[in-house]
Amino acid sequence: MGSKISTSNKKELTSAMTKWLKEFPGNLICARQIWYEGLGGCGIPNPADMAAMEEVLNGLADWKNVGNVRYEKFGGQNSWKRV
């Protein structure tokens, strides 16, 4: 299992996430949604995958962490809002 993008390659991960987020129509996102919809992930992302994606999100100037938000598909997730 895994995704089409290696979460251990920070440069590749940042590039893929940034590109996908620019086209993302919403203003609220969680790492799990990025895993499945943005990176083509299969299976449940492991804690290292989640941490890598959240680290990238924390470094993006146009996204701000807003804490735990409940999603119908993903349950309660640490989330970011477009600013």
Steps between C-alpha positions, in 0.01 A plus 500: 500500500604864493466795268630597159728755671758403761430685823863448603616725212407841643577694181286270283223493762495880536487546123215250454298638790546863396394425144192308613400761761513781241230318304304386807163682495438496875636709785533226763728196471647219706804282432286189457303667219826599332624142536201352318399774255824689436766230520299199386562320827375147559428356839530687826793743516747409775597750772823595315300580183256715698782681680680573172188644337413706809855636509463619140159657577648682801765651271255638242432873545153484345370227735445541876448220751152521652513191721266202504210501252257213441463373142227266383751278315800526733366567850676750727819626336760768564410756231622806311306792355601704196585858601 
